[in-house]
């Protein structure tokens, strides 16, 4: 039935009047928490489920190029208030159901990064999937907030039946003992985490070629800079497309307005900046929808241009897929 003025009033008239006596209400406890973060989006025949792991504060000290006045202007433009510990960014994983395969693209932090994160596996279960059903995990890169859900504390694979997909440049970087020895001590832990999380998959590892499809309709895109082998996925199905761009943007609130700002975790900040500018220009020019692990959840949207800056236009939340 199409709802219009006539049908609306006809439906209202059918309501019983007996219930109009003064109602009483019981006080209910406040929930003080969200339910699991889950959102689905279709791209052609692919069904993609965004799974929220939680939120991470990014303080100004972690952003290279940060300028307080420019940050305040960016926040004001978006009607956002400054957060006490820095900009809160989500950590999201995307689960792609191709119809033939279940592919996890990144998998959250597990419980390794504090109480504001760690929801990935709970969200996966709440979305109706078990980790055992996942055929493939594609890691956009080997940082903890993207691969923390790979290994259990005892070092076993949480995705017991999945192969792991990374790239040779990413794998060689994190498994290179000389590079590990050369970085400051407080960065050595990044290497140890990458190795601990990925070791259970060493026998089921695919080092994928960039520019090629890993499964039909899913191309691995080379997006170096944030890490040496940082990748995105370009999905194409039945005339629709989506670029899952990993960590091209960390802080939605700040980096579209200031795309030259880089993040302290970039392995090569200059290259990361150049890659970001190139990708932003490409998705604007070609009007490609994007999704990102740190874009405001669920992270599906388009990029618009404003002079030399950009803006993120989130897709509206749809009840019907
Ligand atoms: Zn990240």
py3Dmol code that shows the C-alpha trace and the ligand (Angstrom):
import py3Dmol

protein = """\
ATOM      1  CA  UNK A   1       0.000   0.000   0.000  1.00  0.00           C
ATOM      2  CA  UNK A   2       1.345   3.437  -0.893  1.00  0.00           C
ATOM      3  CA  UNK A   3       0.998   5.802   2.024  1.00  0.00           C
ATOM      4  CA  UNK A   4      -0.832   9.003   1.191  1.00  0.00           C
ATOM      5  CA  UNK A   5      -3.149  11.337   3.070  1.00  0.00           C
ATOM      6  CA  UNK A   6      -6.255   9.262   2.416  1.00  0.00           C
ATOM      7  CA  UNK A   7      -4.776   5.852   3.278  1.00  0.00           C
ATOM      8  CA  UNK A   8      -3.003   7.298   6.347  1.00  0.00           C
ATOM      9  CA  UNK A   9      -6.247   8.584   7.845  1.00  0.00           C
ATOM     10  CA  UNK A  10      -8.122   5.433   6.863  1.00  0.00           C
ATOM     11  CA  UNK A  11      -5.485   3.368   8.745  1.00  0.00           C
ATOM     12  CA  UNK A  12      -5.665   5.725  11.767  1.00  0.00           C
ATOM     13  CA  UNK A  13      -9.455   5.472  11.913  1.00  0.00           C
ATOM     14  CA  UNK A  14      -9.175   1.721  12.281  1.00  0.00           C
ATOM     15  CA  UNK A  15      -7.239   2.051  15.568  1.00  0.00           C
ATOM     16  CA  UNK A  16      -9.275   1.056  18.654  1.00  0.00           C
ATOM     17  CA  UNK A  17     -10.194   3.949  20.910  1.00  0.00           C
ATOM     18  CA  UNK A  18     -10.442   1.898  24.102  1.00  0.00           C
ATOM     19  CA  UNK A  19      -6.711   2.278  24.794  1.00  0.00           C
ATOM     20  CA  UNK A  20      -6.878   6.044  25.188  1.00  0.00           C
ATOM     21  CA  UNK A  21      -7.273   5.975  28.987  1.00  0.00           C
ATOM     22  CA  UNK A  22      -4.368   7.715  30.690  1.00  0.00           C
ATOM     23  CA  UNK A  23      -1.378   5.341  30.376  1.00  0.00           C
ATOM     24  CA  UNK A  24       1.123   4.666  33.139  1.00  0.00           C
ATOM     25  CA  UNK A  25       4.841   4.244  32.425  1.00  0.00           C
ATOM     26  CA  UNK A  26       7.417   2.225  34.321  1.00  0.00           C
ATOM     27  CA  UNK A  27      10.895   3.724  34.742  1.00  0.00           C
ATOM     28  CA  UNK A  28      13.308   1.786  32.527  1.00  0.00           C
ATOM     29  CA  UNK A  29      17.045   1.413  33.033  1.00  0.00           C
ATOM     30  CA  UNK A  30      19.178   3.357  30.595  1.00  0.00           C
ATOM     31  CA  UNK A  31      21.244   1.125  28.338  1.00  0.00           C
ATOM     32  CA  UNK A  32      24.424   3.270  28.619  1.00  0.00           C
ATOM     33  CA  UNK A  33      25.885   1.366  25.651  1.00  0.00           C
ATOM     34  CA  UNK A  34      25.319   0.744  21.958  1.00  0.00           C
ATOM     35  CA  UNK A  35      24.246  -2.529  20.460  1.00  0.00           C
ATOM     36  CA  UNK A  36      26.698  -4.143  18.026  1.00  0.00           C
ATOM     37  CA  UNK A  37      27.726  -1.992  15.062  1.00  0.00           C
ATOM     38  CA  UNK A  38      26.547  -3.817  11.934  1.00  0.00           C
ATOM     39  CA  UNK A  39      25.487  -2.376   8.595  1.00  0.00           C
ATOM     40  CA  UNK A  40      24.918  -4.006   5.228  1.00  0.00           C
ATOM     41  CA  UNK A  41      25.366  -2.648   1.753  1.00  0.00           C
ATOM     42  CA  UNK A  42      25.049  -4.320  -1.641  1.00  0.00           C
ATOM     43  CA  UNK A  43      27.437  -3.850  -4.543  1.00  0.00           C
ATOM     44  CA  UNK A  44      25.926  -5.778  -7.443  1.00  0.00           C
ATOM     45  CA  UNK A  45      25.794  -9.395  -6.326  1.00  0.00           C
ATOM     46  CA  UNK A  46      28.157  -8.805  -3.405  1.00  0.00           C
ATOM     47  CA  UNK A  47      26.703  -8.287   0.055  1.00  0.00           C
ATOM     48  CA  UNK A  48      29.031  -6.349   2.320  1.00  0.00           C
ATOM     49  CA  UNK A  49      28.645  -6.202   6.086  1.00  0.00           C
ATOM     50  CA  UNK A  50      30.440  -3.443   7.985  1.00  0.00           C
ATOM     51  CA  UNK A  51      31.432  -4.679  11.454  1.00  0.00           C
ATOM     52  CA  UNK A  52      32.436  -2.124  14.072  1.00  0.00           C
ATOM     53  CA  UNK A  53      35.315  -2.992  16.383  1.00  0.00           C
ATOM     54  CA  UNK A  54      35.079   0.288  18.327  1.00  0.00           C
ATOM     55  CA  UNK A  55      36.596   3.741  18.465  1.00  0.00           C
ATOM     56  CA  UNK A  56      40.123   5.034  18.898  1.00  0.00           C
ATOM     57  CA  UNK A  57      41.086   8.592  19.894  1.00  0.00           C
ATOM     58  CA  UNK A  58      43.652  10.257  17.632  1.00  0.00           C
ATOM     59  CA  UNK A  59      45.228  13.209  19.462  1.00  0.00           C
ATOM     60  CA  UNK A  60      46.775  16.176  17.632  1.00  0.00           C
ATOM     61  CA  UNK A  61      50.272  14.916  18.525  1.00  0.00           C
ATOM     62  CA  UNK A  62      49.702  11.957  16.184  1.00  0.00           C
ATOM     63  CA  UNK A  63      48.862  14.164  13.185  1.00  0.00           C
ATOM     64  CA  UNK A  64      51.733  15.703  11.210  1.00  0.00           C
ATOM     65  CA  UNK A  65      50.839  19.141   9.865  1.00  0.00           C
ATOM     66  CA  UNK A  66      48.111  19.635  12.488  1.00  0.00           C
ATOM     67  CA  UNK A  67      47.038  23.256  12.878  1.00  0.00           C
ATOM     68  CA  UNK A  68      44.630  24.154  15.643  1.00  0.00           C
ATOM     69  CA  UNK A  69      42.807  26.905  13.740  1.00  0.00           C
ATOM     70  CA  UNK A  70      42.385  24.717  10.652  1.00  0.00           C
ATOM     71  CA  UNK A  71      41.180  21.813  12.791  1.00  0.00           C
ATOM     72  CA  UNK A  72      38.656  24.065  14.553  1.00  0.00           C
ATOM     73  CA  UNK A  73      37.401  25.323  11.180  1.00  0.00           C
ATOM     74  CA  UNK A  74      37.001  21.758   9.867  1.00  0.00           C
ATOM     75  CA  UNK A  75      35.067  20.707  12.978  1.00  0.00           C
ATOM     76  CA  UNK A  76      32.865  23.812  12.864  1.00  0.00           C
ATOM     77  CA  UNK A  77      32.028  23.230   9.187  1.00  0.00           C
ATOM     78  CA  UNK A  78      30.746  19.746  10.124  1.00  0.00           C
ATOM     79  CA  UNK A  79      28.948  20.822  13.314  1.00  0.00           C
ATOM     80  CA  UNK A  80      31.292  18.657  15.357  1.00  0.00           C
ATOM     81  CA  UNK A  81      32.620  19.380  18.816  1.00  0.00           C
ATOM     82  CA  UNK A  82      36.272  18.778  19.737  1.00  0.00           C
ATOM     83  CA  UNK A  83      36.703  15.510  21.678  1.00  0.00           C
ATOM     84  CA  UNK A  84      38.693  15.668  24.956  1.00  0.00           C
ATOM     85  CA  UNK A  85      41.295  13.056  23.910  1.00  0.00           C
ATOM     86  CA  UNK A  86      41.452  13.836  20.211  1.00  0.00           C
ATOM     87  CA  UNK A  87      39.322  12.901  17.247  1.00  0.00           C
ATOM     88  CA  UNK A  88      37.492   9.617  17.752  1.00  0.00           C
ATOM     89  CA  UNK A  89      37.943   7.380  14.735  1.00  0.00           C
ATOM     90  CA  UNK A  90      36.123   4.086  14.221  1.00  0.00           C
ATOM     91  CA  UNK A  91      37.859   0.785  13.534  1.00  0.00           C
ATOM     92  CA  UNK A  92      35.787  -1.227  11.063  1.00  0.00           C
ATOM     93  CA  UNK A  93      36.160  -4.526   9.228  1.00  0.00           C
ATOM     94  CA  UNK A  94      34.187  -5.361   6.068  1.00  0.00           C
ATOM     95  CA  UNK A  95      32.845  -8.832   5.409  1.00  0.00           C
ATOM     96  CA  UNK A  96      32.156  -9.561   1.735  1.00  0.00           C
ATOM     97  CA  UNK A  97      29.739 -12.325   0.843  1.00  0.00           C
ATOM     98  CA  UNK A  98      30.343 -12.933  -2.865  1.00  0.00           C
ATOM     99  CA  UNK A  99      27.717 -15.680  -3.008  1.00  0.00           C
ATOM    100  CA  UNK A 100      30.520 -18.258  -3.308  1.00  0.00           C
ATOM    101  CA  UNK A 101      32.934 -17.087  -0.652  1.00  0.00           C
ATOM    102  CA  UNK A 102      32.932 -15.248   2.640  1.00  0.00           C
ATOM    103  CA  UNK A 103      35.832 -12.781   2.727  1.00  0.00           C
ATOM    104  CA  UNK A 104      36.812 -10.741   5.773  1.00  0.00           C
ATOM    105  CA  UNK A 105      38.657  -7.549   4.890  1.00  0.00           C
ATOM    106  CA  UNK A 106      40.509  -6.664   8.102  1.00  0.00           C
ATOM    107  CA  UNK A 107      39.227  -7.913  11.455  1.00  0.00           C
ATOM    108  CA  UNK A 108      39.549  -5.324  14.206  1.00  0.00           C
ATOM    109  CA  UNK A 109      41.744  -5.201  17.302  1.00  0.00           C
ATOM    110  CA  UNK A 110      40.523  -8.179  19.316  1.00  0.00           C
ATOM    111  CA  UNK A 111      40.878  -6.897  22.891  1.00  0.00           C
ATOM    112  CA  UNK A 112      44.424  -5.619  22.480  1.00  0.00           C
ATOM    113  CA  UNK A 113      43.718  -1.882  22.361  1.00  0.00           C
ATOM    114  CA  UNK A 114      41.614  -1.148  25.406  1.00  0.00           C
ATOM    115  CA  UNK A 115      37.959  -0.963  26.400  1.00  0.00           C
ATOM    116  CA  UNK A 116      36.789   1.374  23.607  1.00  0.00           C
ATOM    117  CA  UNK A 117      37.591  -1.324  21.041  1.00  0.00           C
ATOM    118  CA  UNK A 118      37.383  -5.093  20.642  1.00  0.00           C
ATOM    119  CA  UNK A 119      33.852  -5.540  19.306  1.00  0.00           C
ATOM    120  CA  UNK A 120      34.704  -7.137  15.952  1.00  0.00           C
ATOM    121  CA  UNK A 121      34.099 -10.811  16.741  1.00  0.00           C
ATOM    122  CA  UNK A 122      30.953  -9.991  18.738  1.00  0.00           C
ATOM    123  CA  UNK A 123      29.628  -7.989  15.793  1.00  0.00           C
ATOM    124  CA  UNK A 124      30.509 -10.840  13.421  1.00  0.00           C
ATOM    125  CA  UNK A 125      28.495 -13.280  15.538  1.00  0.00           C
ATOM    126  CA  UNK A 126      25.618 -10.831  15.904  1.00  0.00           C
ATOM    127  CA  UNK A 127      25.596 -10.448  12.105  1.00  0.00           C
ATOM    128  CA  UNK A 128      24.882 -14.176  11.909  1.00  0.00           C
ATOM    129  CA  UNK A 129      28.299 -15.529  10.947  1.00  0.00           C
ATOM    130  CA  UNK A 130      30.843 -17.672  12.727  1.00  0.00           C
ATOM    131  CA  UNK A 131      34.565 -17.113  12.165  1.00  0.00           C
ATOM    132  CA  UNK A 132      34.788 -20.728  10.954  1.00  0.00           C
ATOM    133  CA  UNK A 133      32.653 -19.855   7.921  1.00  0.00           C
ATOM    134  CA  UNK A 134      35.138 -17.286   6.639  1.00  0.00           C
ATOM    135  CA  UNK A 135      37.108 -18.578   3.618  1.00  0.00           C
ATOM    136  CA  UNK A 136      39.580 -15.751   3.269  1.00  0.00           C
ATOM    137  CA  UNK A 137      40.890 -12.845   5.305  1.00  0.00           C
ATOM    138  CA  UNK A 138      42.398 -10.017   3.262  1.00  0.00           C
ATOM    139  CA  UNK A 139      44.570  -7.676   5.325  1.00  0.00           C
ATOM    140  CA  UNK A 140      44.801  -4.157   3.903  1.00  0.00           C
ATOM    141  CA  UNK A 141      48.003  -3.945   5.957  1.00  0.00           C
ATOM    142  CA  UNK A 142      49.497  -5.553   9.053  1.00  0.00           C
ATOM    143  CA  UNK A 143      48.734  -2.953  11.744  1.00  0.00           C
ATOM    144  CA  UNK A 144      47.088  -4.176  14.953  1.00  0.00           C
ATOM    145  CA  UNK A 145      43.794  -2.356  14.358  1.00  0.00           C
ATOM    146  CA  UNK A 146      43.394  -4.321  11.107  1.00  0.00           C
ATOM    147  CA  UNK A 147      44.653  -7.776  12.045  1.00  0.00           C
ATOM    148  CA  UNK A 148      44.143  -7.970  15.818  1.00  0.00           C
ATOM    149  CA  UNK A 149      41.233 -10.361  15.312  1.00  0.00           C
ATOM    150  CA  UNK A 150      43.327 -12.981  13.476  1.00  0.00           C
ATOM    151  CA  UNK A 151      44.896 -14.883  16.380  1.00  0.00           C
ATOM    152  CA  UNK A 152      43.552 -16.043  19.721  1.00  0.00           C
ATOM    153  CA  UNK A 153      45.657 -15.353  22.820  1.00  0.00           C
ATOM    154  CA  UNK A 154      47.076 -18.888  22.619  1.00  0.00           C
ATOM    155  CA  UNK A 155      48.345 -18.185  19.111  1.00  0.00           C
ATOM    156  CA  UNK A 156      45.787 -20.257  17.229  1.00  0.00           C
ATOM    157  CA  UNK A 157      43.839 -19.022  14.210  1.00  0.00           C
ATOM    158  CA  UNK A 158      40.452 -17.501  15.053  1.00  0.00           C
ATOM    159  CA  UNK A 159      39.439 -17.965  11.414  1.00  0.00           C
ATOM    160  CA  UNK A 160      40.168 -21.691  11.483  1.00  0.00           C
ATOM    161  CA  UNK A 161      39.280 -22.352   7.840  1.00  0.00           C
ATOM    162  CA  UNK A 162      40.523 -19.161   6.221  1.00  0.00           C
ATOM    163  CA  UNK A 163      43.502 -18.415   4.063  1.00  0.00           C
ATOM    164  CA  UNK A 164      45.241 -15.080   4.692  1.00  0.00           C
ATOM    165  CA  UNK A 165      45.889 -12.654   1.850  1.00  0.00           C
ATOM    166  CA  UNK A 166      48.580  -9.984   2.076  1.00  0.00           C
ATOM    167  CA  UNK A 167      51.169  -8.644  -0.382  1.00  0.00           C
ATOM    168  CA  UNK A 168      54.856  -9.489  -0.733  1.00  0.00           C
ATOM    169  CA  UNK A 169      55.930  -5.905   0.025  1.00  0.00           C
ATOM    170  CA  UNK A 170      53.866  -5.875   3.230  1.00  0.00           C
ATOM    171  CA  UNK A 171      54.950  -9.313   4.379  1.00  0.00           C
ATOM    172  CA  UNK A 172      58.638  -8.731   3.631  1.00  0.00           C
ATOM    173  CA  UNK A 173      58.616  -5.477   5.599  1.00  0.00           C
ATOM    174  CA  UNK A 174      57.138  -6.842   8.830  1.00  0.00           C
ATOM    175  CA  UNK A 175      59.119 -10.097   8.697  1.00  0.00           C
ATOM    176  CA  UNK A 176      62.453  -8.400   7.931  1.00  0.00           C
ATOM    177  CA  UNK A 177      64.701  -8.682  11.017  1.00  0.00           C
ATOM    178  CA  UNK A 178      67.079  -5.977   9.804  1.00  0.00           C
ATOM    179  CA  UNK A 179      64.285  -3.452   9.453  1.00  0.00           C
ATOM    180  CA  UNK A 180      62.911  -4.427  12.871  1.00  0.00           C
ATOM    181  CA  UNK A 181      66.356  -3.933  14.420  1.00  0.00           C
ATOM    182  CA  UNK A 182      66.698  -0.511  12.770  1.00  0.00           C
ATOM    183  CA  UNK A 183      63.476   1.082  14.093  1.00  0.00           C
ATOM    184  CA  UNK A 184      63.177   2.810  17.504  1.00  0.00           C
ATOM    185  CA  UNK A 185      62.361   0.432  20.369  1.00  0.00           C
ATOM    186  CA  UNK A 186      58.794   1.697  20.719  1.00  0.00           C
ATOM    187  CA  UNK A 187      58.139   0.642  17.103  1.00  0.00           C
ATOM    188  CA  UNK A 188      59.522  -2.882  17.468  1.00  0.00           C
ATOM    189  CA  UNK A 189      56.256  -3.978  19.051  1.00  0.00           C
ATOM    190  CA  UNK A 190      54.443  -3.265  15.758  1.00  0.00           C
ATOM    191  CA  UNK A 191      56.605  -5.930  14.129  1.00  0.00           C
ATOM    192  CA  UNK A 192      56.047  -8.429  16.945  1.00  0.00           C
ATOM    193  CA  UNK A 193      52.269  -7.949  16.792  1.00  0.00           C
ATOM    194  CA  UNK A 194      52.181  -8.351  12.998  1.00  0.00           C
ATOM    195  CA  UNK A 195      54.139 -11.604  13.306  1.00  0.00           C
ATOM    196  CA  UNK A 196      52.114 -12.992  16.235  1.00  0.00           C
ATOM    197  CA  UNK A 197      48.785 -12.319  14.529  1.00  0.00           C
ATOM    198  CA  UNK A 198      49.778 -13.704  11.121  1.00  0.00           C
ATOM    199  CA  UNK A 199      51.931 -16.703  12.138  1.00  0.00           C
ATOM    200  CA  UNK A 200      48.927 -19.088  12.545  1.00  0.00           C
ATOM    201  CA  UNK A 201      48.189 -18.524   8.832  1.00  0.00           C
ATOM    202  CA  UNK A 202      51.740 -19.058   7.540  1.00  0.00           C
ATOM    203  CA  UNK A 203      50.750 -22.341   5.868  1.00  0.00           C
ATOM    204  CA  UNK A 204      47.641 -20.766   4.325  1.00  0.00           C
ATOM    205  CA  UNK A 205      49.171 -17.536   3.069  1.00  0.00           C
ATOM    206  CA  UNK A 206      48.659 -15.926  -0.344  1.00  0.00           C
ATOM    207  CA  UNK A 207      50.846 -12.966  -1.280  1.00  0.00           C
ATOM    208  CA  UNK A 208      48.622 -11.354  -3.883  1.00  0.00           C
ATOM    209  CA  UNK A 209      49.596  -9.347  -6.927  1.00  0.00           C
ATOM    210  CA  UNK A 210      48.302  -5.790  -7.005  1.00  0.00           C
ATOM    211  CA  UNK A 211      46.334  -4.789 -10.088  1.00  0.00           C
ATOM    212  CA  UNK A 212      44.910  -8.303 -10.342  1.00  0.00           C
ATOM    213  CA  UNK A 213      41.702  -9.920  -9.120  1.00  0.00           C
ATOM    214  CA  UNK A 214      42.025 -12.119  -6.038  1.00  0.00           C
ATOM    215  CA  UNK A 215      38.544 -13.519  -6.743  1.00  0.00           C
ATOM    216  CA  UNK A 216      36.317 -12.557  -9.681  1.00  0.00           C
ATOM    217  CA  UNK A 217      35.174  -8.938  -9.234  1.00  0.00           C
ATOM    218  CA  UNK A 218      37.634  -8.048  -6.457  1.00  0.00           C
ATOM    219  CA  UNK A 219      40.832  -6.330  -7.585  1.00  0.00           C
ATOM    220  CA  UNK A 220      43.750  -5.700  -5.219  1.00  0.00           C
ATOM    221  CA  UNK A 221      44.797  -2.035  -5.513  1.00  0.00           C
ATOM    222  CA  UNK A 222      48.294  -0.868  -4.583  1.00  0.00           C
ATOM    223  CA  UNK A 223      48.042   2.096  -2.144  1.00  0.00           C
ATOM    224  CA  UNK A 224      51.541   2.371  -0.653  1.00  0.00           C
ATOM    225  CA  UNK A 225      52.770   4.836   1.955  1.00  0.00           C
ATOM    226  CA  UNK A 226      50.807   4.199   5.129  1.00  0.00           C
ATOM    227  CA  UNK A 227      52.704   0.902   5.071  1.00  0.00           C
ATOM    228  CA  UNK A 228      54.860  -0.423   2.194  1.00  0.00           C
ATOM    229  CA  UNK A 229      52.266  -2.966   1.066  1.00  0.00           C
ATOM    230  CA  UNK A 230      49.090  -1.112   2.055  1.00  0.00           C
ATOM    231  CA  UNK A 231      46.286  -2.126  -0.319  1.00  0.00           C
ATOM    232  CA  UNK A 232      42.673  -1.404  -1.126  1.00  0.00           C
ATOM    233  CA  UNK A 233      40.053  -3.522  -2.852  1.00  0.00           C
ATOM    234  CA  UNK A 234      38.148  -2.393  -5.935  1.00  0.00           C
ATOM    235  CA  UNK A 235      34.866  -4.305  -6.117  1.00  0.00           C
ATOM    236  CA  UNK A 236      32.974  -4.469  -9.388  1.00  0.00           C
ATOM    237  CA  UNK A 237      29.744  -6.410  -9.866  1.00  0.00           C
ATOM    238  CA  UNK A 238      26.795  -6.049 -12.223  1.00  0.00           C
ATOM    239  CA  UNK A 239      27.677  -2.477 -13.183  1.00  0.00           C
ATOM    240  CA  UNK A 240      28.217  -1.328  -9.587  1.00  0.00           C
ATOM    241  CA  UNK A 241      31.513  -0.658  -7.840  1.00  0.00           C
ATOM    242  CA  UNK A 242      33.078   0.219  -4.489  1.00  0.00           C
ATOM    243  CA  UNK A 243      36.632   1.049  -3.477  1.00  0.00           C
ATOM    244  CA  UNK A 244      37.438  -0.229   0.022  1.00  0.00           C
ATOM    245  CA  UNK A 245      40.448   1.996   0.562  1.00  0.00           C
ATOM    246  CA  UNK A 246      41.894   0.818   3.896  1.00  0.00           C
ATOM    247  CA  UNK A 247      43.621   3.709   5.668  1.00  0.00           C
ATOM    248  CA  UNK A 248      43.635   6.370   2.925  1.00  0.00           C
ATOM    249  CA  UNK A 249      41.913   8.634   5.468  1.00  0.00           C
ATOM    250  CA  UNK A 250      42.285   8.131   9.223  1.00  0.00           C
ATOM    251  CA  UNK A 251      40.292  11.047  10.623  1.00  0.00           C
ATOM    252  CA  UNK A 252      37.108  11.787   8.678  1.00  0.00           C
ATOM    253  CA  UNK A 253      36.585  14.985  10.656  1.00  0.00           C
ATOM    254  CA  UNK A 254      39.986  16.454   9.747  1.00  0.00           C
ATOM    255  CA  UNK A 255      41.667  14.920   6.727  1.00  0.00           C
ATOM    256  CA  UNK A 256      39.088  15.623   4.020  1.00  0.00           C
ATOM    257  CA  UNK A 257      39.444  19.317   4.850  1.00  0.00           C
ATOM    258  CA  UNK A 258      43.216  18.922   5.254  1.00  0.00           C
ATOM    259  CA  UNK A 259      44.262  16.043   2.984  1.00  0.00           C
ATOM    260  CA  UNK A 260      47.956  16.874   3.293  1.00  0.00           C
ATOM    261  CA  UNK A 261      47.959  16.018   7.027  1.00  0.00           C
ATOM    262  CA  UNK A 262      49.607  12.672   7.717  1.00  0.00           C
ATOM    263  CA  UNK A 263      49.450  10.244  10.601  1.00  0.00           C
ATOM    264  CA  UNK A 264      52.351   9.292  12.882  1.00  0.00           C
ATOM    265  CA  UNK A 265      51.919   5.604  11.986  1.00  0.00           C
ATOM    266  CA  UNK A 266      52.690   6.162   8.293  1.00  0.00           C
ATOM    267  CA  UNK A 267      55.811   4.235   7.306  1.00  0.00           C
ATOM    268  CA  UNK A 268      56.464   6.796   4.546  1.00  0.00           C
ATOM    269  CA  UNK A 269      54.477   9.985   5.185  1.00  0.00           C
ATOM    270  CA  UNK A 270      55.354  11.620   1.845  1.00  0.00           C
ATOM    271  CA  UNK A 271      54.243   8.580  -0.102  1.00  0.00           C
ATOM    272  CA  UNK A 272      51.102   8.232   2.054  1.00  0.00           C
ATOM    273  CA  UNK A 273      50.184  11.856   1.331  1.00  0.00           C
ATOM    274  CA  UNK A 274      50.801  11.450  -2.404  1.00  0.00           C
ATOM    275  CA  UNK A 275      48.725   8.254  -2.491  1.00  0.00           C
ATOM    276  CA  UNK A 276      45.866   9.915  -0.565  1.00  0.00           C
ATOM    277  CA  UNK A 277      45.790  12.934  -2.906  1.00  0.00           C
ATOM    278  CA  UNK A 278      45.859  10.672  -5.958  1.00  0.00           C
ATOM    279  CA  UNK A 279      43.056   8.448  -4.666  1.00  0.00           C
ATOM    280  CA  UNK A 280      40.878  11.385  -3.564  1.00  0.00           C
ATOM    281  CA  UNK A 281      41.270  12.959  -7.001  1.00  0.00           C
ATOM    282  CA  UNK A 282      40.449   9.647  -8.708  1.00  0.00           C
ATOM    283  CA  UNK A 283      37.285   8.896  -6.712  1.00  0.00           C
ATOM    284  CA  UNK A 284      35.997  12.451  -7.248  1.00  0.00           C
ATOM    285  CA  UNK A 285      36.768  12.442 -10.976  1.00  0.00           C
ATOM    286  CA  UNK A 286      35.314   8.987 -11.568  1.00  0.00           C
ATOM    287  CA  UNK A 287      32.540   9.319  -8.936  1.00  0.00           C
ATOM    288  CA  UNK A 288      33.572   6.046  -7.287  1.00  0.00           C
ATOM    289  CA  UNK A 289      31.836   5.173  -3.988  1.00  0.00           C
ATOM    290  CA  UNK A 290      34.250   4.328  -1.193  1.00  0.00           C
ATOM    291  CA  UNK A 291      34.403   2.541   2.131  1.00  0.00           C
ATOM    292  CA  UNK A 292      37.162   2.921   4.696  1.00  0.00           C
ATOM    293  CA  UNK A 293      38.198   1.276   7.936  1.00  0.00           C
ATOM    294  CA  UNK A 294      38.397   4.629   9.759  1.00  0.00           C
ATOM    295  CA  UNK A 295      35.678   6.590   7.961  1.00  0.00           C
ATOM    296  CA  UNK A 296      32.745   7.418  10.215  1.00  0.00           C
ATOM    297  CA  UNK A 297      30.878   4.116  10.652  1.00  0.00           C
ATOM    298  CA  UNK A 298      29.668   2.356   8.590  1.00  0.00           C
ATOM    299  CA  UNK A 299      31.985   4.218   6.249  1.00  0.00           C
ATOM    300  CA  UNK A 300      30.172   4.004   2.904  1.00  0.00           C
ATOM    301  CA  UNK A 301      30.022   7.222   0.919  1.00  0.00           C
ATOM    302  CA  UNK A 302      31.247   9.496  -1.822  1.00  0.00           C
ATOM    303  CA  UNK A 303      33.958  12.128  -1.809  1.00  0.00           C
ATOM    304  CA  UNK A 304      33.131  15.671  -2.870  1.00  0.00           C
ATOM    305  CA  UNK A 305      35.544  18.471  -3.738  1.00  0.00           C
ATOM    306  CA  UNK A 306      35.607  21.922  -2.107  1.00  0.00           C
ATOM    307  CA  UNK A 307      38.339  24.094  -3.669  1.00  0.00           C
ATOM    308  CA  UNK A 308      41.621  22.407  -2.785  1.00  0.00           C
ATOM    309  CA  UNK A 309      39.922  20.398  -0.025  1.00  0.00           C
ATOM    310  CA  UNK A 310      37.438  17.533   0.015  1.00  0.00           C
ATOM    311  CA  UNK A 311      34.399  16.434   1.945  1.00  0.00           C
ATOM    312  CA  UNK A 312      32.904  13.045   2.794  1.00  0.00           C
ATOM    313  CA  UNK A 313      29.279  12.553   1.797  1.00  0.00           C
ATOM    314  CA  UNK A 314      28.063   9.426   3.655  1.00  0.00           C
ATOM    315  CA  UNK A 315      25.483   7.257   1.940  1.00  0.00           C
ATOM    316  CA  UNK A 316      22.140   7.366   3.770  1.00  0.00           C
ATOM    317  CA  UNK A 317      21.346   4.447   6.056  1.00  0.00           C
ATOM    318  CA  UNK A 318      18.889   2.213   4.215  1.00  0.00           C
ATOM    319  CA  UNK A 319      16.551  -0.265   5.872  1.00  0.00           C
ATOM    320  CA  UNK A 320      16.106  -2.187   2.645  1.00  0.00           C
ATOM    321  CA  UNK A 321      19.217  -3.609   1.014  1.00  0.00           C
TER     322      UNK A 321
END
"""
ligand_1 = """\
1
ZN
Zn 44.334 1.696 10.729
"""
view = py3Dmol.view(width=600, height=400)
view.addModel(protein, "pdb")
view.setStyle({"model": 0}, {"cartoon": {"style": "trace"}})
view.addModel(ligand_1, "xyz")
view.setStyle({"model": 1}, {"stick": {}})
view.zoomTo()
view.show()
